[in-house]
Amino acid sequence: MHLKKLALCNFRRLRNVVIDLASDISIFVGANNSGKTSVGHALQLFTERGKFSVHDFSADQWPQIVAYGEGDADALLPTIEADIWLEINADDIHRVVDLLPSLAWEGSLVGMRVVFAPIDSEATRARYAEARRRALEAVAGGEGLEFDPSPHNLQDYLRDRLNDEYELRHYVLDPTRFDANMVAQQDYAPVPLTGRDRSGRDILNGLLRIDFLHAQRHLADAPGSARAETLSRVLSRFYERNLEQKGEDLVALRALAESEVSLNEHLERVFEPTLQRLAQLGYPGLSNPRLVIRSALDPASIMSSPHGARVHYALGPDDGAPEPPTLPDSYNGLGFKNLIFMVVELLDLHAQWLAIEGNRPPVHLIFIEEPEAHLHAQLQQAFIRKVMSILALGAEDRTHYTSQVVVTTHSTHILYERGFRPIRYFRRSRAEHVSTSAVLNMSVFYDATDHDVRTFLERYLKLTHCDLFFADGAVLVEGNVERLLLPQMIANAAPRLQSTYLTVLEIGGAFGHRFKALIEFLGLTTLIITDLDSVFGAPVPVAGALENRADAAAPAQAGDEGAEPEEEDEDDEAAEAGAAAEGRPGKVCIAGHPGAVTSNQTLLQWLPKCDTVAMLWDATDDQKTQARSVNSEAIVRVGYQCRTNVTWAGETQALAGRTLEEAFVLENLAWCQDIARKPLQLRIARPDNKNLTELTRRIHRRVQAKSFSKTDFALALLAEDPTQWSVPAYIAEGLRWLEGEIAPPVEPDDGDQEGQPAGDPVIAAVVA
């Protein structure tokens, strides 16, 4: 048995979501304030005797509360609902008899709905009205400033009385009345869980135990902090709760009377399974210390005293020496101690669940919040790699019991270890002033995506430790030069993007289209910055021959994301003229060459799906933009080199480069041809003696030459004063588009909050 699905309605950002949970480990990812942690809080409130807050209702329900209090006939007091679906097998039916919807039930899914609902709506409104009347009477007739006393409205009234006016109700769900997305039929009313020997809460808690390992663990090195804990104290608590105690171990009691050595043997024996499971983490390195538990020989308090037993780190190899040199636990790094702390806490929670006798819940769900806190990259990977083996059940328990883990994280290194399948992506709503999220199951994407594409994406994300799942928007760039220069270009052209969380992926024109399915599934706002990659077209263009042109260009993709530079000396004009006359299809050519086509697969297969350079230049903004649709929240824009007016020696032409470097020099022509710009490698010898056409041709050949280093160009440009050069128009235009989509609006000069980003809180000071 395991928790299969969880549906939440009207709880904070989770206005109406269905979350699929894996039978072993699920990883919740998403941008800040997307609702990941709220899932755990919801389960905690529905299964334990926690206190709901009026702010637990989704924000769009607050006006309903106020309107109901004012007597609006169309308004209703909202409820918060959780549908809990369990996957069971034939051996579990006796455990879920109370949840079987009928004697005709078949299948493997049973469900319970828990509703936080008003006890008596009319009575609640009447009590609010009375409280409001008394408050107004109390201030009536007073002099001075006009004062509106609390409660101002029903929401204000419920702030302090919500749990007196609401209650939890439990219902049995019939899976046959739900569709594949776990949406109930319109006329469906679940059966109340009443008249049983046990309450609905007891039934639920008898099936599901939920524990939490919170992110704020307050493990510290320095003494004196009231909130800090040492690793020794954590292990002491684990000993007290779960391990064989000194009073039950006669051998250990005898050892206490004989020598400290015997007591240390006792401690080593009882901690050996725990330390062995810690060793499974495979902490990397050759000189990592081993844990040793030693007693200070205080018979009255072996482990419970702060000074009774301490964790030590043994130095050197484990050669069996009885007294290896050791250091106390405060002398090791906080990251390693934090890893051990989390594992011991997990083992503690696991052991307490296993120790339940008589009616142990068959499902143990542990929420782990941000395990990356205080863990560097290697430790994060070690933890997530081994967490399920640490919580492994014995062969006998495995048949009837299940340990499930949910990890909320912002760590790309954790995703690196687990791949797509366990990921549940929390996507904030793109609508303005709407504070809701949707939850996407990445295993659905995995199963629905072409094998070659998903394999490429998984390998790419592993190589780059991509933070795509945590970003406000994505920028897919052509290569390393764009990636290096993008921060400065953002500062120059779209500075408000500096207040957003962008992920920049270096993908190249030949592979960018492979991200299409993932971007669309995530619904991510994305800007593609790619190159024109002009090449000679077929000598006799044939209508509808796009595939042939793409195939012809394919062999030339090794040198420049879609085109191989001519193998000729930079000054060999005769060779260039011969190539142009020959018109070899697929070979690099200047962007303005008549009949030129693109070899860029992103432009061919994604946006704007044009093959000739002329068509690309004529493409409209609508053709360059993939709008949101009913099937995808993603909005995607492509930017590539288009013609701009270039002036040199009094002559002006509409020109375009085929790569970033060409576009940059054309749009900063006079600046680049200054002798001081020689490190950029874009200055042509004796430029004043050349007209614009000749200079453009020489620049093209310079950039395509094998001696030209694109990375050196980028680094040299970063060394220049950024106020002296202009961002190429196609990049500046794209960045400003992205800025308009995801960046916070410009704050008004008068300091009001109208420019606050949608869905993000305004921080205000409150005087009590």
N, C-alpha and C positions, 0 to 999 in steps of 0.2 A: 504494500500500500504506500502511496505517496501523494503529496499535495500536487494536483495536476494543473489547476487553473484557479485564479483569484480575480474576481470582478469587483470593482469598487465604483460607487456612484456617489457623487456630491461630497467627496472627501478632499478638501484642499484643492490642489491643482488637478487631482485625479477626478475630473468631472464625470467621466464615463469611460472606464478603461477595462480591458480584459488582459491579464498577465498570465502567460504560459510559463510554468516552472518545470525545469528539467528534474529528472528523478534523482540526480546527484548534486550538481552545482549549477547555479544560475548567476550571471554577472550583470548587474544593473549599471548601465552607463548613460551618460547624457550631460548636457551643459549644467552649470550651476542653477539651482532653484528650478529643476525640472520635475521634481517629485519622487526621486529615488528613495530617499529616506522615509518619505511619508508612507510607503507601503508597509514597512516594519511598524511604524507608529500605529497605523490603522489596525493591523493584526493584534498588536498589543492592547489596544483599547477594546477590541471586540472579544478578546479571549480572557483578558484579565479584568480586574475591577478598577480600571483606570477612569479618570475623569475627562469627559469630552469638554471642549471649549467651543464657544460660539464661533470662533475663528477656524474651527475644523470644517465648517460648512464651506463649500466652494464659494468664491467671491460673488459669482453671479446669482447666488441664492440669497444674499443679504438683502437686496431690495424686496424680495418676497416676504421676508420676515417682517420688515418695516411696514410693508403694505398690509399684511394681515393684521398687524397691531392697530393700524389706522382704520380697520373695518372694510377694506377692499373685498368685495364679494367674490372676485376672481382669484384672489390670492390664497395660497395654502401654506401652512408651515412645512418646511422641507424636512426630509429624512436623510440619513446617511446609511447606505446599504453596502453589505459585503456578501458576495456569493462565493462560497468555499466549496470547490469541487475536488473530490478525492478519487484517485484511480485505485481500484482494488482488484484482487484476484479471488479465486474460488475459496481459498483458505481464510479470507477476511470477512466473509459474509456475516458470520455470527457477531462480528464486532460492530457492524453497521446496520443491524436490524431496524433500529429506530429511524434510519434515514432512507429506508426502502419506500418509494412512493406508492407501491401497490404490489400485490402478489404476482402481477404479470410482469414485474420489472425484469429486464434482461440487459446484459451488457457488463461494463466494468466501471461505470461512472456513477457516483452518488454525490449529492450536494446538499448544503445547508445555506440558507439565507439568514443573515443576522442584520436586523434593522434597528437603528437608533431613531426612535419615533416619539412624538409627543404623547403623553399619557392621556390628556384631554385638551384638545386645542382650544375649545371655547372657554374652558375654565382658565387656561393660561392667559388668554386675552383679557378675561374679566379681572384676573389678579393684576395684570399689568395696568389696566385702566384705573383700578383702585389705587395702585402705587403711584401712578402719574397724578391722579387727582390730589392725593395727600401731599405730594411734593409741591404742587403748584399752590395749594392752600397755605403751605408753610411759609412761602415767600411772598404771598399776596399782601399788598398794602405797605410793603417795605419801601424805604427811600434809598436813593443812591442809584448805582448802576443797575441796569436791567439784568436780571439773572435767570437763566433757564436751568432749573435743577434737574438732576438725574432721578429717574430714568427718562432720557429724552425720547426714546422710542422702544419698541419691543425688543430690538436687538440689544440695546443697552440694558434692558431689564434682564434678558437671558444671560448676560455676561456673568452674573453672579449666581443665577438660579437655574441654569440649563439642566444640570443633572437632577434637579428636583422636579422639573417639568417634563423631562424625557426619560425613556426607559429602553432597555434592549429587548427585542422580540426575536424569536427563532422560528424558522419555517423549514419544512422539507421541500426539496426541489425535485421536479420530475425532468430528467434530461431529455425525454422525448418531446418536451414542449419548448425546447431551445434549438436554435439553428447552429450551424458549424461555428459561428462567431460568438456563441453563448449569449445570443440576444433572445429573450423570451417572446413567445407569441403575444400579440397585443391584448388578448382577452385572458391571459393566464394569471391565475391567482394562486400562489403557493399555499400549502396546507400548514397551519400553525402547529408547532411542536408543543402540544399541550396534552395533558392527561397521561403522560408517561410517568414511570417510576422516578426518572431523573429529569432535572431541568435541562433546557436547551444548552445552557452554559456548561453544565456538567457533562453532557453528551459530547460537546465539542472538545472540551478539555480532556476527555477520556480518549479522544482520537488524535489530538494534535498538541504537542508541547512546543512552545516557542521560546527561544532564548536569544540574548543579544550580547554581542561583543562590540561595545561602542568605540568610536574613534578616539575620544578623549580619555586616554588611559593613565596619564599623569605619572608615568614611570620616570624616575629622576635619579640622577647621580648624587646631587648635593643634599645634605641633611638639612633639616629645619623647616621644610615646607609641609604644611598641614595636609596638603592634597597629594603629596608624593609618596610613592611606595618603592621599597627596594625589592629586588628579585628574590632575596632570601625570604622576605615576608610573604610574598606570593606563593612560594613553594611551601612555606609553613602552613598557610591556609589550605593548600591542596592536601597536605599531609593530614591535617585535622579532619577534613571532610571525607577523604576517600581511601587513605592507605591504612595498612595494618598498624594499630596503635601500640605504644610501648607497653600498656597495661595488659594487652592481649598476647604479647610475645614474651614467654617465660625465658627464652634464651637471651633476649635482649636485657631483661631485668637482671639476670645473673651477670651478664656482661657489664652492666652499670657498676656492679659491686667490684668487678675485677679490674677493668681498665678502660680507658678511653678508646683504645683500639677496637675492642669488641663492640662498643656502641657505634663507632663509625662503620663497622661491618654491617650492623643492623640497618643503619640508615642507607648504606649503599645497596643493601639487598632490597629494601622496600621501594627504593627509588629507581632500581635498575630498569623495570619496564618503561617507566616514564622517560628516563634518560635515553634508552634505546630508541624510543619513538621520536625523541628530539633529534637523535642522530640521523634519522631518515631524511631530515631536511636537506642534507648534503650541502651544508654551508661551504662555499667555495674557498679554496686556498690550501696551502700546505702547512701553515703554522697556526691553525686555529685552535684555541684552547678547548679542553674537555671540561665538562662540569663535574665537580666533586662535592658531595655533601659531607660536612664535618661537624661534629658536636663540640660544644664548649664544656660538656660534661656537667650539666646542671640537672640532677635526677628529677627535680620537681617540675621542670618545664623543658622538655627536650626541644621541641620545635615551636612551641607557642610563644616563648620568650623572644623579644627582639634580639637578644644576644645568645639564645640557646643553641642554635645551629645556623650556620652560615653557608651560603654558596661560595665555593672557591673555584678558580680556574687553574687547572694543572698545566704547567708549562712543559714543553718537550714531548718526546714520543711516549706512547703508552707501552713501556717496557716491563710492566709488572712491579716496578719499585714500590715498596709500601709507603714511602714518604716522598713523593715527588715535590719539587718546588711549586708553590701555589701563590696566587694573588686573590684577595677578596673580590666579590662581584662588582664593587664600585670601580674597579680598575679596568673593566672592559667597556667596549663601546656601547653607547645607548642603543644603536640600531640592533646589535646582536642580542642585547638583553630584551629589547622590545619584541623581537622574534620569539625568544624563549617564553617571554611572558604570555604572548598571545596563544602559543601552543599549550602552555600549562592551563590557561583559562579555558581553552576549548576542551581539553581533556577533563577539566573539572566539571564543565557543563555536561559533557558526555557521560561522565561517571555518575553524576547525580541522576541523570535520566535512567541509566542502566540499573541504578540502585532502587528504583521504584518497584515495590513488590505488590502483587495482587492485580493491579489494573494499570500497568504501564502503558501510556499512549504509544500506539504503534509507529507514529511519525514524529520524529524530532527535527524541527526546523531551526537552524541557527542563522541569524543575521549578523554578518560581519561588516562593520562600517569602516571603509577606507583603511584597509590594512597597510597601505603605503605610508601612513603616518610614521615617521622615524625610521622607515626602512628604505635603504637605497635600492637601486635597480635589481642587483643580483639577489638580495634578500626577498624582494617582492616576488620574483620569479620562483625562488626556492619555496616560499610559503604557499603560493597558489598551486604549485606543482605537486605538493605533498599533502595538502590539507585533507583530501578525501581519504588517503591511506592512513592518516593519523586518526581519523574518526571511523575507521573500518570496523565492521561488526564481525563477530565470530560466525562460523558456519551455521550454527543452530539458530542464532538470533537473526541471521540474514534472511531467513525464510519469512519471518513474521514482522520484522521491524525495519525501519528505514531511517537513515540519517540524510537530511538534505541541508544544503548550504546555499545561502544567498549572500553574495558579496556586492556591496556598493563601492564603486571606485572611480577615480579619475586617472588611474595609472595605465599608461600605454604598455608597460612591461607585463602587467597581468593579462591584458588582452593578447599580448605576444605569445603567452604560454598556452592559452585555451582556444584560440581560433574563434570562428564565427558562431558556432552552434550554441554555446551557452549565453550569448549576449542578448540582453533585453534593452533596447534603446529607448530612452525616454526623450521624446521630442516635444519641446515647447511649442505652443500654438503660434503661428505667424500672424494671426489677426491682431490688429491694434487694440490695446486696452483689454485683451482677453487673457486671463491668467489660468490657462488649462494646459494639459499635456496629453499626448498620446503615447502608447507603449507598443513598440514594434518587436516582433520575435525574429531575431536574425537567423534562426534555424529555418524559417520559412523562406527567407532569401537564399539561404544555402541550397535548399532542396529545389528551388525554382530556377536557379541560375545555371547557365551552361557550365559544364565541368571545367573546361579550359579557362573560362573567365574567372570563376571563383578560385581556382587554383592560383592563377596569376595574382588576384587581389590578395589572397591570404599570404602568399609569399612576399608580395610587395609590402604589405602592412607589417609583416615581421621584420623585414629588412630596414624599414624606416621608423619603426615604433610610432606609427601614425596616431595622431590625436584627433582624427576625423570625427570620432564619436563624442567629443567634448566641445566642439567649436560652434561659434555662432554662424560662421560661414567658411567656405573653402575657396582657395585660389589654386587652380591647377596651372602650373607654369611649364614652359617648354624645356628648360634645362637649368644647369647650375648658375649661369649668369643671371637669369631672371630671379632665381631664388636669393642670390647674394644681394642684388640691387633692390629687391622689392621693398624692404623696410624704408630705405631712403626715398624711393619713389612714392610710397604711401605718405611719408612726411611732407613731400613736396606737393603732391597732387590731391590727396584725400586725407588730410590729417585726422579727421574724426574717426577713421578706421583704427587709429591707434588706441581707441577706447573699447575696441571689440576683441573678441577671442577668435583669431583667424588661424586656420591650419593651411600651410602652404605645401603642396605636393608637387614634386618634380617628376613629370610623367612623360614629356615628349609628345610630339604630334603623332608618332606612330602607335602610341599606346593609350592616349587620353580617352579614346572612345570606350575603352574597356571599363572605365569607371562609371559609365552611363547608368548601368543597372543599379549600382550601389548608391550613387547620388540620388537617383529617383526614389529608391526604396527609403532612404533616410529622410527625404524631403528637405535636403540641405540647399541653402542659397549658395550658388557657386559661380565664380568667374573663371573662365578659361582664357589664359594668355598664351597664345601659340604663334607659330611662324607661318608666313605665306608659303614658304617652301616651293617656289616656282621652279618648274622644270620644262624642258621642251616637250610639246605635245606631239601626238601622232602627225605625220606629214599630211595625211588626208583625214581630218576629223570625221567620224561617223556618228550620226545621231544615236543617242542612247548607249554609247560605248563607254560609259563610266567605268564599268568593271574592267574593261580591257586597259583603260588608261591607268587605273589603280594598279593592275597587275604589272604593267610595263614599268611603273615607277618603283615597284617593290624591291627589285634587286639593288636599287641605288640608295637604300635607306641607311646604310651603315655609317656614312660620314656625317650626315647632318639631319638626323631624325626624319629621313625621307629622301635624301638626295646626296650623292657622292660628288665631291668637288672634282673638277677637271684635273687630271694628272699632267700638269704642264707648268712650266716655270712662270713666275708672276709676270715677267716682262715679255713672254712669248706671244706677241700679238698675232703672229701668223697662225699659231695653233688655235687660238681662240676664234679667229675668223674662219678657220677650216671647220671647227666644231659647229659654229653658227650656221655655216652654209650647209653642212651635212644634216643639221637638225636632228641629231640622234635623240629619240624619245627617251624620257626618263633622266636625262643629264641636266645638271644644274644650269639655269639660265637667269639672266637679270629679270627682275619682276616685270618690267615693261616690255619684254619681248613679245611681238605679235603671236597670238595663238598659244601662249604659255598656259600650262595647267598646274595644278597643285598636286604634290605627292603626300600632303598631310592627311593622314587617315581620320583625324578628328574633324577636319573641315569637310571631308568627303562623306563620313558616316554619321556624324552627330549634328553639328551646326556649322554652317547653314546648309550643308549638303549640296554644295556647288563644286564643279570640277575645274572650270576654267578660271584663270585669274580675273578676267574681265567680269565674269558673273560674281565672283567674290567681291570685287570692288563695287558692283552695282547692288549688292545685297542690302536690304533695308534693316532697320533696327529690329523689326518684328522677325525677320528671317534669322537674325543673329541671336535671338532670344527664345528660349524654351519656356513658355508660360506655365504657371501652375494649372493643374487639371484635377478632375474628380479622382483620378487614380494616383496622383503624386502631388505632394506639397512643394516639390523642388522647383525653383526658378533658376535657370541657367543662362548665362550670357557669355558669348565668345568674343574675343578681341584679337585681331590680327592686323598686319600692316596694310594700310590703305593709302591712297595718294594724298599728299599734302603739297602745298606750294613751297618750293625751294628756290631760293634766290642766290645767285653767285655772279659776281662781276657784272651786275646790272641786268642779268638774264634770269627770268623766272619760269620754272616748269612745274607741272604737277607730277611728282615722283613718289615712289614707294620702294622701300627696301624689302628684301625677301627674308631677312632675319632681323633680330633685335639690333645687332651691331650696325647693320646698314641703315636701319630706320633711325637709330640714334645719331649717327654721323650726319645724315641728310638733314635732320631737324635741328642740329647744332653745328651746321657746316663751318661757318666762320670760326667759331670757337675751337672746333676740333683741328682745323688746319693751322692754328697758331703753333709756332715752334715749341712753345711751352707745353703743348699737349702731346709731345712725341711719345711719352710712356703709354698712351692709349693705343698705340700702333695703328692709328687711323689717319695719320697725316700722310698725304701723298707728296712725294718730292716735287718741288717747284710748282705748287698749286696755282700760283698767280699766272702761270703761262698756259693754263688749261681752261677750256670753256666748261660749262656745266655738264654737257653730255660726256665729255672725256673724263671729267673728274668723277662723275657717277660710275662710269664703267671701271675706272681704276679702283675705286673704293670697293665695288663688288668683287673684283679679282683679289684685292688685298684680304678681304674677310674670308674668301674661299680658299686662300693659300694655306698649305699645310703648316707653314711657319707661324701662322696667326694663332695666338693663344687666347681663347675666349675668357678663361679664368683670369689670366693676367690683365685683360682689358677691364674686367669687373673690379678687380682689386685696385687697379690704377685709378679708376673712376671714383671709387670710394675715398681715395686720398685727395680728390679735388674738392673745391668749395661747392657744395650742392646748390647754392643759390645762383651759380653761374651757368648752369645747364638746365635744359628743359626735358621733362619726361616725354618720351615719344607719345604722340597723340593717341594711338590706339590703346596704349596702356593707361594713360591718364583718363581717357573716356571710360574705360572699363572700371577703373578704381572708383571713379565718381559715381558710376552706376551702382557698384556694390555698396559704397558709402550711403547712398540714398536708400538702399534696401535694409541694411542691418545696423547702421551706426545710429547712436542716439542723436536726436535733433539738437540743433544749436540752442543753448540755454538763452532765454530772453534776458535782456539787459536789466530788467526791473527785478530780477531775482525770484519771480514766481516759478511754480513747478509745472507749468503747462508742457514743458519740453521733456518731462520725465519719460524714459523709455517704457514702452508697454510691457506690463508684467513684472517690472522690477520695482522694489519697494522704495519709497521715499523715506529717508532717515530723518526723524524729527525728535526734538528734545521735548520731553514731557515733564512738567513740574507737578509733583504730587502735592 
